[in-house]
């Protein structure tokens, strides 16, 4: 946490909810470029936090550190009571089954059909599942995103919005407790963007997931967030509800809400 | 001078990283989890689908080599020795090296481009997030397939190439199928076949490791993917000649020639 945060986190802490993710004093540099500096945050059960800031300020680096794709230089990341830095590769894989990650580029496997894309994480984590159970889970996940009819289509044949939904379905198929969205509406038209936002809200309600959303889209931030974190110069510059932060007169925050 | 040092330090850095990558393969290929279905798929793509190209080039090379050699052999009055000379040349050198070079062009570039585009579009990261070790799933399977399939392709390529030689011999003369093959097998000894067979494993390993390394560490963007595919072919082709040079020195040193 910033030494002089503009908003105290304690103001908006949800009552009687378990902390599912905690980041403490995280530092990450690439060469001489300090991307994250003493960054801290907490995420509570069923809560949705939006992290936003300028491009290249370290938002994606933060969630990649949380999911274990990048190793932080210093600091602790506790996910569902597990210290990520202490886990072996196999233990991390087990923990990852409880975390979903929606990539900005969707990252669908383009050599596989939609069905094979969705089956992939199932076959990895729940190898004891039979084919009929796998088929049922795949159909259920596709129904959740309204794209059951695309089951045997290749990802390259789908539109941008459909690909985003399929990527979301692939992430949801393991019923994660924590979802991380990396710019979920970037590159989509406003109507499709709104559909994705509604889907994110619906999923959160249905499965009671906690979410970290990285976004520049004010509409998305406003609709999805319980709290927002402003990341400036690699530090947690401000934290609070959308209403509170958007009314700030701070020189560094104001330009984002004009 | 500074530029010169920079180029050399970058070269040795690349050599070091590739060796590290190869070592990671050596220490991890035998450990579970085994990706059988992906491995079989790669055997099919890398081995079976390369056969038409390898077969065609091998056939042409056998035929052309025979036709090019014929005037000199006729001049020295040893025309009847053509099957023996072409057979030894194909089995010992031309077959393995030519097949490996064709293989590097087809498979090396395809692995480099495929893994490069997977890297750029975050599919490798997505695989890791899905609880899959992408190194085992993508690299181990492909390197295993290139290492085990190239020797098979070399054997088939050699056979097709010798058949091309048989047709070449019969363009200007008549040699029966039986006597042609008898002459070839009579002239071949184990020291012709075994080193050539063994070195083709190393050729396959080099093509697989370089293609996977270049793709796995591709730079962002379409240019990065293109460079990965291109450098996979260039470096693995160069490595094939270096391995060939080392192989001939080693077989000489142990008296296997």
Interface residues (C-beta under 8 A of the other chain):
Chain A: X64 X67 X68 X69 X89 X93 X94 X96 X97 X99 X101 X103 X104 X105 X107 X108 X109 X110 X111 X120 X121 X124 X125
Chain B: X114 X117 X121 X122 X123 X125 X126 X127 X128 X129 X130 X131 X132 X133
